[in-house]
Amino acid sequence: MKRALWILAALTLALGASGCSMYGYDSPVIPPPGFIYTSIKVPLTTQKARLELSPEDKVGRSHTRFLWIPPYRVMTLAWAEAAVKDAAREGKIQRIKHVDYEFLGVMFVYGEYKVIVYGD
């Protein structure tokens, strides 16, 4: 019995720690969930073409925070809005060159989603 519990615990840990390898992850739609903690920063676009960034480029950010309501992960409580338009306005950017996003998730309960815009 004790051995079966250890095997079950090991399988649960391996399954939960696998994160994005379990899902058909394709940015920017669904950030990969980790079992305890997830933190990623990736481009918001899946296109290969990208304008060259320079040190003089402006940077704008917008973010949202949210709480998932277990066990119904589709139900959330969120505040603010992480929009590209808001990030560009915050950074006084007229021409967007590139957009990244950051995602932070803690134990399927708390999350932050940030949009970072680079441009002129």
C-alpha positions in Angstrom: 0.0 0.0 0.0 2.8 2.4 0.9 4.6 1.6 -2.3 1.4 2.4 -4.3 1.1 5.8 -2.6 4.7 6.7 -3.5 4.1 5.7 -7.1 0.9 7.7 -7.2 2.7 10.7 -5.7 5.6 10.5 -8.2 3.2 10.2 -11.1 1.2 13.2 -9.9 4.4 15.3 -9.5 5.6 14.3 -13.0 2.3 15.1 -14.6 2.0 18.4 -12.8 5.6 19.5 -13.4 5.4 18.7 -17.2 3.8 22.2 -17.8 3.8 23.1 -21.5 4.9 19.6 -22.8 1.4 18.3 -22.1 -0.4 20.9 -24.1 -0.3 21.9 -27.8 1.1 25.3 -26.7 1.0 28.0 -29.3 1.7 31.6 -28.3 -0.1 33.9 -27.7 -3.3 32.1 -26.9 -2.8 29.8 -23.9 0.1 30.2 -21.4 1.4 26.8 -20.3 0.3 25.9 -16.8 2.8 24.6 -14.3 1.8 22.6 -11.2 3.1 25.1 -8.6 4.6 28.0 -10.4 4.9 29.3 -14.0 6.8 32.3 -15.3 7.4 32.9 -19.0 8.2 35.7 -21.3 7.7 35.1 -25.0 6.8 37.1 -28.2 3.1 37.8 -28.6 3.3 37.0 -32.3 3.9 33.7 -34.0 5.2 35.4 -37.2 8.9 35.2 -38.0 9.2 38.8 -39.5 10.0 41.4 -36.9 11.2 45.0 -37.2 14.7 45.7 -35.7 14.7 47.2 -32.3 17.0 50.0 -31.3 18.1 51.4 -27.9 16.1 54.5 -28.6 12.8 52.6 -28.9 10.1 53.4 -26.3 8.6 50.7 -24.1 5.0 50.5 -22.9 3.5 48.0 -20.5 0.0 47.0 -19.5 -1.0 44.2 -17.2 -3.9 42.4 -15.5 -4.1 40.2 -12.4 -6.6 37.5 -11.9 -7.8 34.7 -9.6 -9.0 31.4 -10.9 -11.9 29.8 -9.0 -11.1 26.1 -8.5 -12.2 23.7 -9.7 -13.7 25.7 -12.6 -10.7 27.2 -14.3 -12.8 29.0 -16.9 -14.3 31.1 -14.1 -12.0 34.0 -13.1 -12.0 37.2 -11.2 -9.8 39.7 -13.0 -9.1 43.4 -12.8 -7.5 45.8 -15.3 -6.9 44.8 -18.9 -3.6 43.8 -20.6 -4.2 45.3 -24.1 -1.6 46.2 -26.7 -3.4 49.5 -27.3 -3.1 50.4 -23.6 0.5 49.5 -23.5 1.3 51.6 -26.6 -0.6 54.5 -25.1 1.3 54.2 -21.7 4.6 54.2 -23.6 3.6 57.0 -26.0 4.3 54.7 -28.9 2.9 55.6 -32.3 4.4 52.8 -34.4 4.6 49.3 -32.8 7.6 47.3 -33.8 7.3 44.3 -31.5 5.1 42.9 -28.7 6.1 40.5 -25.9 4.0 39.1 -23.1 4.8 37.8 -19.7 2.8 35.3 -17.7 3.0 34.4 -14.0 0.8 31.7 -12.5 0.9 30.3 -9.0 -0.8 27.0 -8.1 -3.7 27.4 -10.6 -5.1 30.2 -8.3 -3.3 33.5 -9.0 -2.1 34.9 -12.3 -0.6 37.9 -13.9 -0.5 38.7 -17.6 1.7 41.5 -18.9 1.9 43.0 -22.4 5.2 44.8 -23.4 5.2 46.9 -26.5 8.3 48.2 -28.2 8.3 51.0 -30.9 8.7 54.6 -31.9 
